Amino acid sequence: MADLTITAANVVPGAGSVIEAGTAGETLAAGKAVYKAAATRKWMLADSNSATAEARRATGIALNGAALNQPVSVLKGGDITIGATLTAGTDYYLSDTPGGICPRADVGSGEYVCLLGLAKTTAVLTVDIQFPNVAL
């Protein structure tokens, strides 16, 4: 398998999801895994094999596209229609492609494990981010 192919226009938060508004620190697309940079307080693409420790820990999923310094909404927990086809019951992780989301089988050696959530259905991901700070 590979990273999810996400249709940005189909990314929709579920009722009761935890959402935070902020500012993009780079160009972001809806459905990409992101983290908030401590120095700038801006949202950036997360990456499981980044040389920067902070970038290896996703803290949300972008709900809209945004260019540098534009507003962005980020889902931090709860259900999200991710705009891709999921396998119900499968766990999904941050990938080694900046912002990418992949199934567990695609997390490779040297990558840091960052669980993003579990597929509730073939369209809905229940986001509950867990980061043990452990590399495979």
ChimeraX commands (.cxc) that place a marker at each C-alpha (Angstrom):
marker #1 position 0.00,0.00,0.00 radius 0.5
marker #1 position 0.97,3.66,-0.04 radius 0.5
marker #1 position -0.08,6.98,1.42 radius 0.5
marker #1 position -3.77,7.76,1.23 radius 0.5
marker #1 position -4.79,9.66,-1.88 radius 0.5
marker #1 position -6.91,12.41,-0.39 radius 0.5
marker #1 position -9.43,14.53,-2.28 radius 0.5
marker #1 position -9.10,17.82,-0.40 radius 0.5
marker #1 position -12.63,18.97,-1.30 radius 0.5
marker #1 position -14.04,15.91,0.52 radius 0.5
marker #1 position -12.30,16.48,3.87 radius 0.5
marker #1 position -15.02,17.24,6.45 radius 0.5
marker #1 position -14.91,17.24,10.26 radius 0.5
marker #1 position -17.40,15.11,12.15 radius 0.5
marker #1 position -19.85,16.47,14.73 radius 0.5
marker #1 position -18.15,17.12,18.06 radius 0.5
marker #1 position -14.61,17.06,16.66 radius 0.5
marker #1 position -11.94,19.15,18.39 radius 0.5
marker #1 position -10.86,21.92,16.00 radius 0.5
marker #1 position -8.26,24.64,16.43 radius 0.5
marker #1 position -7.88,27.72,14.24 radius 0.5
marker #1 position -4.42,28.97,13.39 radius 0.5
marker #1 position -2.02,30.19,10.73 radius 0.5
marker #1 position -0.19,28.15,8.10 radius 0.5
marker #1 position 3.59,28.22,8.26 radius 0.5
marker #1 position 3.86,26.78,4.74 radius 0.5
marker #1 position 1.49,25.67,1.99 radius 0.5
marker #1 position -0.94,23.10,3.42 radius 0.5
marker #1 position -3.64,20.97,1.79 radius 0.5
marker #1 position -6.79,19.66,3.44 radius 0.5
marker #1 position -6.27,16.17,4.82 radius 0.5
marker #1 position -2.56,16.55,5.56 radius 0.5
marker #1 position -1.08,15.72,8.98 radius 0.5
marker #1 position 0.35,18.80,10.67 radius 0.5
marker #1 position 2.08,20.03,13.83 radius 0.5
marker #1 position 2.30,23.48,15.42 radius 0.5
marker #1 position 5.85,24.85,15.42 radius 0.5
marker #1 position 6.78,26.08,18.89 radius 0.5
marker #1 position 8.91,28.98,17.64 radius 0.5
marker #1 position 6.37,30.48,15.23 radius 0.5
marker #1 position 3.06,29.02,16.53 radius 0.5
marker #1 position 2.23,28.23,12.88 radius 0.5
marker #1 position 1.00,24.92,11.45 radius 0.5
marker #1 position 3.52,22.91,9.42 radius 0.5
marker #1 position 3.52,19.51,7.64 radius 0.5
marker #1 position 4.48,16.66,9.97 radius 0.5
marker #1 position 6.97,14.03,8.75 radius 0.5
marker #1 position 7.77,10.71,10.49 radius 0.5
marker #1 position 11.44,10.71,9.47 radius 0.5
marker #1 position 12.20,14.42,9.80 radius 0.5
marker #1 position 15.56,15.46,11.24 radius 0.5
marker #1 position 13.58,17.86,13.45 radius 0.5
marker #1 position 12.08,16.07,16.48 radius 0.5
marker #1 position 9.15,18.49,16.67 radius 0.5
marker #1 position 8.09,17.69,13.08 radius 0.5
marker #1 position 7.88,13.94,13.78 radius 0.5
marker #1 position 4.89,14.41,16.10 radius 0.5
marker #1 position 1.69,15.25,14.24 radius 0.5
marker #1 position -0.88,17.05,16.38 radius 0.5
marker #1 position -3.72,17.40,13.90 radius 0.5
marker #1 position -5.07,17.17,10.37 radius 0.5
marker #1 position -5.62,20.27,8.22 radius 0.5
marker #1 position -9.27,20.83,7.32 radius 0.5
marker #1 position -8.64,23.35,4.56 radius 0.5
marker #1 position -5.88,24.36,2.21 radius 0.5
marker #1 position -3.82,27.43,3.07 radius 0.5
marker #1 position -0.74,29.21,1.80 radius 0.5
marker #1 position 1.96,30.67,4.03 radius 0.5
marker #1 position 0.46,33.00,6.67 radius 0.5
marker #1 position -3.14,32.22,5.69 radius 0.5
marker #1 position -5.73,30.94,8.18 radius 0.5
marker #1 position -6.11,27.19,8.62 radius 0.5
marker #1 position -8.42,25.03,10.73 radius 0.5
marker #1 position -6.94,21.85,12.22 radius 0.5
marker #1 position -8.83,18.83,13.54 radius 0.5
marker #1 position -7.07,17.64,16.70 radius 0.5
marker #1 position -9.43,14.83,17.69 radius 0.5
marker #1 position -12.68,13.15,16.75 radius 0.5
marker #1 position -14.12,11.91,13.49 radius 0.5
marker #1 position -13.10,13.20,10.08 radius 0.5
marker #1 position -14.30,12.22,6.65 radius 0.5
marker #1 position -10.79,12.11,5.23 radius 0.5
marker #1 position -11.58,12.25,1.51 radius 0.5
marker #1 position -9.91,8.91,0.78 radius 0.5
marker #1 position -10.86,5.24,0.81 radius 0.5
marker #1 position -9.94,3.59,4.11 radius 0.5
marker #1 position -10.04,0.00,5.29 radius 0.5
marker #1 position -12.46,-0.13,8.22 radius 0.5
marker #1 position -10.71,-1.22,11.43 radius 0.5
marker #1 position -7.24,-0.33,10.14 radius 0.5
marker #1 position -4.89,1.95,12.07 radius 0.5
marker #1 position -3.37,4.88,10.16 radius 0.5
marker #1 position -0.06,6.61,10.84 radius 0.5
marker #1 position 2.01,9.61,9.88 radius 0.5
marker #1 position 4.14,8.68,6.86 radius 0.5
marker #1 position 7.63,9.69,5.75 radius 0.5
marker #1 position 6.09,11.96,3.11 radius 0.5
marker #1 position 5.48,15.40,4.67 radius 0.5
marker #1 position 1.82,15.49,5.74 radius 0.5
marker #1 position 1.17,11.98,4.45 radius 0.5
marker #1 position -1.06,9.38,6.07 radius 0.5
marker #1 position -0.43,5.65,5.63 radius 0.5
marker #1 position -1.48,2.28,7.10 radius 0.5
marker #1 position 0.76,0.67,9.73 radius 0.5
marker #1 position 2.29,-1.71,7.18 radius 0.5
marker #1 position 3.91,1.25,5.40 radius 0.5
marker #1 position 5.74,2.68,8.43 radius 0.5
marker #1 position 9.33,1.76,7.67 radius 0.5
marker #1 position 12.60,1.30,9.47 radius 0.5
marker #1 position 14.00,4.51,10.94 radius 0.5
marker #1 position 10.63,6.26,10.97 radius 0.5
marker #1 position 9.08,7.50,14.19 radius 0.5
marker #1 position 5.71,5.96,15.04 radius 0.5
marker #1 position 2.86,8.46,15.20 radius 0.5
marker #1 position -0.61,6.90,15.28 radius 0.5
marker #1 position -3.16,9.28,13.81 radius 0.5
marker #1 position -6.28,7.19,14.28 radius 0.5
marker #1 position -8.43,4.21,13.41 radius 0.5
marker #1 position -10.75,3.84,10.42 radius 0.5
marker #1 position -14.31,3.74,11.70 radius 0.5
marker #1 position -15.67,3.13,8.19 radius 0.5
marker #1 position -14.28,3.18,4.66 radius 0.5
marker #1 position -14.56,6.99,4.73 radius 0.5
marker #1 position -14.29,8.10,8.38 radius 0.5
marker #1 position -11.10,8.20,10.44 radius 0.5
marker #1 position -11.43,8.57,14.21 radius 0.5
marker #1 position -8.47,10.78,15.09 radius 0.5
marker #1 position -6.78,10.04,18.42 radius 0.5
marker #1 position -3.13,10.94,17.96 radius 0.5
marker #1 position -0.55,8.98,19.95 radius 0.5
marker #1 position 3.20,9.56,19.77 radius 0.5
marker #1 position 5.44,7.30,21.87 radius 0.5
marker #1 position 8.62,8.96,20.41 radius 0.5
marker #1 position 9.95,5.60,19.26 radius 0.5
marker #1 position 11.62,4.88,15.91 radius 0.5
marker #1 position 11.26,1.50,14.21 radius 0.5
marker link #1:1,2 radius 0.2
marker link #1:2,3 radius 0.2
marker link #1:3,4 radius 0.2
marker link #1:4,5 radius 0.2
marker link #1:5,6 radius 0.2
marker link #1:6,7 radius 0.2
marker link #1:7,8 radius 0.2
marker link #1:8,9 radius 0.2
marker link #1:9,10 radius 0.2
marker link #1:10,11 radius 0.2
marker link #1:11,12 radius 0.2
marker link #1:12,13 radius 0.2
marker link #1:13,14 radius 0.2
marker link #1:14,15 radius 0.2
marker link #1:15,16 radius 0.2
marker link #1:16,17 radius 0.2
marker link #1:17,18 radius 0.2
marker link #1:18,19 radius 0.2
marker link #1:19,20 radius 0.2
marker link #1:20,21 radius 0.2
marker link #1:21,22 radius 0.2
marker link #1:22,23 radius 0.2
marker link #1:23,24 radius 0.2
marker link #1:24,25 radius 0.2
marker link #1:25,26 radius 0.2
marker link #1:26,27 radius 0.2
marker link #1:27,28 radius 0.2
marker link #1:28,29 radius 0.2
marker link #1:29,30 radius 0.2
marker link #1:30,31 radius 0.2
marker link #1:31,32 radius 0.2
marker link #1:32,33 radius 0.2
marker link #1:33,34 radius 0.2
marker link #1:34,35 radius 0.2
marker link #1:35,36 radius 0.2
marker link #1:36,37 radius 0.2
marker link #1:37,38 radius 0.2
marker link #1:38,39 radius 0.2
marker link #1:39,40 radius 0.2
marker link #1:40,41 radius 0.2
marker link #1:41,42 radius 0.2
marker link #1:42,43 radius 0.2
marker link #1:43,44 radius 0.2
marker link #1:44,45 radius 0.2
marker link #1:45,46 radius 0.2
marker link #1:46,47 radius 0.2
marker link #1:47,48 radius 0.2
marker link #1:48,49 radius 0.2
marker link #1:49,50 radius 0.2
marker link #1:50,51 radius 0.2
marker link #1:51,52 radius 0.2
marker link #1:52,53 radius 0.2
marker link #1:53,54 radius 0.2
marker link #1:54,55 radius 0.2
marker link #1:55,56 radius 0.2
marker link #1:56,57 radius 0.2
marker link #1:57,58 radius 0.2
marker link #1:58,59 radius 0.2
marker link #1:59,60 radius 0.2
marker link #1:60,61 radius 0.2
marker link #1:61,62 radius 0.2
marker link #1:62,63 radius 0.2
marker link #1:63,64 radius 0.2
marker link #1:64,65 radius 0.2
marker link #1:65,66 radius 0.2
marker link #1:66,67 radius 0.2
marker link #1:67,68 radius 0.2
marker link #1:68,69 radius 0.2
marker link #1:69,70 radius 0.2
marker link #1:70,71 radius 0.2
marker link #1:71,72 radius 0.2
marker link #1:72,73 radius 0.2
marker link #1:73,74 radius 0.2
marker link #1:74,75 radius 0.2
marker link #1:75,76 radius 0.2
marker link #1:76,77 radius 0.2
marker link #1:77,78 radius 0.2
marker link #1:78,79 radius 0.2
marker link #1:79,80 radius 0.2
marker link #1:80,81 radius 0.2
marker link #1:81,82 radius 0.2
marker link #1:82,83 radius 0.2
marker link #1:83,84 radius 0.2
marker link #1:84,85 radius 0.2
marker link #1:85,86 radius 0.2
marker link #1:86,87 radius 0.2
marker link #1:87,88 radius 0.2
marker link #1:88,89 radius 0.2
marker link #1:89,90 radius 0.2
marker link #1:90,91 radius 0.2
marker link #1:91,92 radius 0.2
marker link #1:92,93 radius 0.2
marker link #1:93,94 radius 0.2
marker link #1:94,95 radius 0.2
marker link #1:95,96 radius 0.2
marker link #1:96,97 radius 0.2
marker link #1:97,98 radius 0.2
marker link #1:98,99 radius 0.2
marker link #1:99,100 radius 0.2
marker link #1:100,101 radius 0.2
marker link #1:101,102 radius 0.2
marker link #1:102,103 radius 0.2
marker link #1:103,104 radius 0.2
marker link #1:104,105 radius 0.2
marker link #1:105,106 radius 0.2
marker link #1:106,107 radius 0.2
marker link #1:107,108 radius 0.2
marker link #1:108,109 radius 0.2
marker link #1:109,110 radius 0.2
marker link #1:110,111 radius 0.2
marker link #1:111,112 radius 0.2
marker link #1:112,113 radius 0.2
marker link #1:113,114 radius 0.2
marker link #1:114,115 radius 0.2
marker link #1:115,116 radius 0.2
marker link #1:116,117 radius 0.2
marker link #1:117,118 radius 0.2
marker link #1:118,119 radius 0.2
marker link #1:119,120 radius 0.2
marker link #1:120,121 radius 0.2
marker link #1:121,122 radius 0.2
marker link #1:122,123 radius 0.2
marker link #1:123,124 radius 0.2
marker link #1:124,125 radius 0.2
marker link #1:125,126 radius 0.2
marker link #1:126,127 radius 0.2
marker link #1:127,128 radius 0.2
marker link #1:128,129 radius 0.2
marker link #1:129,130 radius 0.2
marker link #1:130,131 radius 0.2
marker link #1:131,132 radius 0.2
marker link #1:132,133 radius 0.2
marker link #1:133,134 radius 0.2
marker link #1:134,135 radius 0.2
marker link #1:135,136 radius 0.2
view
